[in-house]
Amino acid sequence: MTDPIRLLIVDDHPVVRRGLRGYLELEPDFTVVAEAGDGEEALAAIAESGPDVVLLDLKMPVLDGQGVIERLNAAPGDGPRVLVLTSATDAERVPAAIGSGAAGFVYKDIDPDALASAIRTVHAGQMLLAPVAMRGLMSGTAAPAAPSLTPRESQVLGLIAKGQTNRQIARALGVSEKTVKTHVTNLLRRIDAADRTQAALWAVRHGIG
């Protein structure tokens, strides 16, 4: 039997945390290891309890969710996967959250079974965006023509689409982080993407990842 997925719930509303915990602990492959009410508490809980997946609200006091994601991305080593769980009114925050290293984005009105599936998807190393958020990111943009990518560029793009950081990509491919940065820079230029978020969406459109 595999170990359960260790979860940290981060939300500044205690009722929301209790509701999520009550449901998630019914799932046999989940265990909630900690809760936090703001970003600083979240970082402390991550250091202490070592969760696999963090369910993270974006609007919080002290340090918001975006700040948590950025701090985790800047930290050495592999941190937990982050699944942003917030309100639909925060759709405009998707690019920054994903671009900073969040592995997924879903809304708080998500069906409980769909949330459990999202957690498993993110834990498995894949990237996940709520359909409404994905449509918002893609609206008004035409799919670019698919240029010919080198095998290495395709590998890097596939890992970007899964929410991997440069450090994680370097480890997966057995190259230096500097080399990955060069590949990412060249790749963004080749597919005419402004940032990693656009690159991930491009990958989704063209079946890469």
C-alpha positions as CSV (number, residue, x, y, z in Angstrom):
1,M,0.0,0.0,0.0
2,T,1.4,3.4,-1.0
3,D,1.7,6.2,1.5
4,P,-1.2,8.7,1.6
5,I,-0.8,12.1,0.0
6,R,0.1,14.6,2.7
7,L,-2.0,17.8,2.5
8,L,-1.7,21.3,3.9
9,I,-4.8,23.5,3.8
10,V,-4.1,27.2,3.7
11,D,-7.1,29.6,4.0
12,D,-7.8,32.5,6.3
13,H,-11.3,31.3,7.0
14,P,-11.5,28.6,9.7
15,V,-14.9,27.4,8.4
16,V,-13.4,26.8,4.9
17,R,-10.5,24.9,6.4
18,R,-12.7,22.7,8.6
19,G,-15.0,21.9,5.6
20,L,-12.1,20.9,3.4
21,R,-10.4,18.9,6.1
22,G,-13.7,17.1,6.9
23,Y,-14.1,16.0,3.3
24,L,-10.5,15.3,2.4
25,E,-9.9,13.1,5.4
26,L,-12.6,10.8,4.2
27,E,-10.5,9.9,1.2
28,P,-8.3,6.8,2.0
29,D,-5.3,8.1,0.1
30,F,-5.2,11.6,1.7
31,T,-4.0,12.8,5.1
32,V,-4.2,16.4,6.3
33,V,-1.0,17.1,8.1
34,A,-1.6,20.8,8.9
35,E,-3.6,23.9,8.4
36,A,-2.6,27.6,8.2
37,G,-4.5,30.8,8.2
38,D,-2.0,33.1,6.4
39,G,1.1,32.9,4.2
40,E,3.7,33.0,7.0
41,E,1.9,30.3,8.9
42,A,1.8,28.3,5.7
43,L,5.6,28.5,5.1
44,A,6.2,27.5,8.7
45,A,3.8,24.5,8.4
46,I,5.5,23.4,5.2
47,A,8.9,23.4,6.9
48,E,7.6,21.5,9.9
49,S,5.2,19.0,8.4
50,G,6.5,18.4,4.8
51,P,3.3,18.2,2.9
52,D,3.2,16.8,-0.7
53,V,0.4,19.1,-1.9
54,V,-0.6,22.5,-0.5
55,L,-4.2,23.7,-1.1
56,L,-3.6,27.5,-1.2
57,D,-5.9,30.5,-1.1
58,L,-4.6,33.6,-2.7
59,K,-6.2,36.3,-0.7
60,M,-4.8,36.2,2.8
61,P,-3.4,38.5,5.5
62,V,0.3,38.9,6.4
63,L,1.6,37.1,3.3
64,D,-0.7,36.3,0.4
65,G,-0.8,33.1,-1.7
66,Q,1.3,34.6,-4.5
67,G,4.0,35.5,-1.9
68,V,4.0,31.9,-0.7
69,I,4.4,30.5,-4.2
70,E,7.2,32.9,-4.9
71,R,9.0,32.0,-1.7
72,L,8.7,28.3,-2.3
73,N,9.9,28.7,-5.9
74,A,13.0,30.5,-4.7
75,A,13.8,28.0,-1.9
76,P,16.5,25.3,-2.6
77,G,15.4,21.7,-3.2
78,D,12.0,20.4,-4.3
79,G,9.1,21.8,-2.4
80,P,5.5,20.7,-2.3
81,R,3.2,20.9,-5.3
82,V,0.8,23.9,-5.0
83,L,-2.9,23.7,-6.0
84,V,-4.4,27.2,-5.8
85,L,-8.0,27.0,-4.5
86,T,-9.7,30.4,-4.6
87,S,-12.8,32.2,-5.8
88,A,-13.8,32.7,-9.5
89,T,-13.3,36.5,-9.0
90,D,-9.6,35.9,-8.8
91,A,-9.2,34.5,-12.3
92,E,-6.9,37.4,-13.2
93,R,-4.4,36.1,-10.7
94,V,-3.9,32.8,-12.7
95,P,-1.0,33.9,-14.9
96,A,1.1,35.2,-12.0
97,A,0.4,32.1,-9.8
98,I,1.1,29.6,-12.6
99,G,4.1,31.6,-13.8
100,S,5.6,31.6,-10.3
101,G,5.3,27.8,-9.9
102,A,1.8,26.8,-8.9
103,A,1.0,23.4,-10.4
104,G,-2.8,24.0,-10.6
105,F,-5.7,26.4,-10.2
106,V,-9.3,25.5,-9.3
107,Y,-12.2,27.3,-7.8
108,K,-13.7,26.9,-4.3
109,D,-17.1,25.9,-5.8
110,I,-15.5,22.8,-7.3
111,D,-17.2,19.5,-6.8
112,P,-15.6,17.6,-3.9
113,D,-14.9,14.6,-6.1
114,A,-13.3,16.8,-8.8
115,L,-11.2,18.4,-6.1
116,A,-9.9,15.0,-5.0
117,S,-9.1,14.2,-8.6
118,A,-7.3,17.6,-9.0
119,I,-5.1,16.9,-5.9
120,R,-4.1,13.5,-7.3
121,T,-3.4,15.0,-10.7
122,V,-1.1,17.7,-9.3
123,H,0.6,15.2,-6.9
124,A,1.3,13.0,-9.9
125,G,3.4,15.8,-11.4
126,Q,0.9,17.2,-13.9
127,M,-0.4,20.7,-14.4
128,L,-4.1,21.4,-13.9
129,L,-6.1,24.6,-14.7
130,A,-9.9,25.0,-14.1
131,P,-11.6,25.1,-17.5
132,V,-13.0,28.6,-16.8
133,A,-9.5,29.9,-15.9
134,M,-8.1,28.2,-19.0
135,R,-10.7,29.9,-21.3
136,G,-9.9,33.2,-19.7
137,L,-6.2,32.9,-20.4
138,M,-6.8,31.8,-23.9
139,S,-9.6,34.2,-24.9
140,G,-8.7,36.6,-27.6
141,T,-5.5,34.8,-28.6
142,A,-5.1,32.8,-31.7
143,A,-3.2,29.5,-31.5
144,P,0.3,30.2,-33.0
145,A,1.6,28.0,-35.8
146,A,3.6,25.1,-34.5
147,P,7.3,25.7,-35.2
148,S,9.6,22.7,-35.4
149,L,11.1,22.1,-31.9
150,T,14.2,20.2,-31.2
151,P,13.8,17.0,-29.1
152,R,15.3,18.8,-26.1
153,E,13.0,21.8,-26.5
154,S,10.0,19.5,-26.6
155,Q,11.2,17.9,-23.4
156,V,11.7,21.2,-21.7
157,L,8.3,22.5,-22.9
158,G,6.6,19.3,-21.7
159,L,8.1,19.8,-18.2
160,I,7.1,23.5,-18.1
161,A,3.5,22.4,-19.0
162,K,3.6,20.1,-15.9
163,G,4.5,23.0,-13.7
164,Q,8.2,22.1,-13.2
165,T,10.6,24.8,-12.1
166,N,14.0,25.3,-13.9
167,R,15.6,23.5,-11.0
168,Q,13.3,20.5,-11.3
169,I,13.7,20.4,-15.1
170,A,17.5,20.5,-14.7
171,R,17.3,17.6,-12.3
172,A,15.0,15.6,-14.5
173,L,17.1,16.1,-17.6
174,G,20.5,15.8,-15.9
175,V,21.7,19.2,-17.0
176,S,22.6,22.4,-15.2
177,E,20.0,25.0,-14.3
178,K,21.9,27.5,-16.4
179,T,21.5,25.2,-19.4
180,V,17.7,24.9,-18.7
181,K,17.4,28.7,-18.5
182,T,19.0,28.9,-22.0
183,H,16.6,26.4,-23.4
184,V,13.7,28.2,-21.8
185,T,14.8,31.5,-23.3
186,N,15.2,30.0,-26.8
187,L,12.0,28.1,-26.5
188,L,9.9,31.2,-25.5
189,R,11.4,33.1,-28.5
190,R,10.7,30.2,-30.9
191,I,7.0,29.8,-30.0
192,D,6.5,33.6,-29.4
193,A,5.5,33.2,-25.8
194,A,6.0,36.1,-23.3
195,D,6.4,33.8,-20.3
196,R,6.1,30.3,-18.9
197,T,2.3,30.6,-18.5
198,Q,1.9,31.2,-22.2
199,A,4.4,28.5,-23.0
200,A,2.3,26.0,-20.9
201,L,-0.9,27.0,-22.7
202,W,0.9,26.7,-26.0
203,A,2.0,23.2,-25.0
204,V,-1.6,22.3,-24.1
205,R,-2.9,23.6,-27.4
206,H,-0.4,21.5,-29.4
207,G,-0.6,18.3,-27.4
208,I,2.8,18.6,-25.7
209,G,3.3,17.5,-22.1
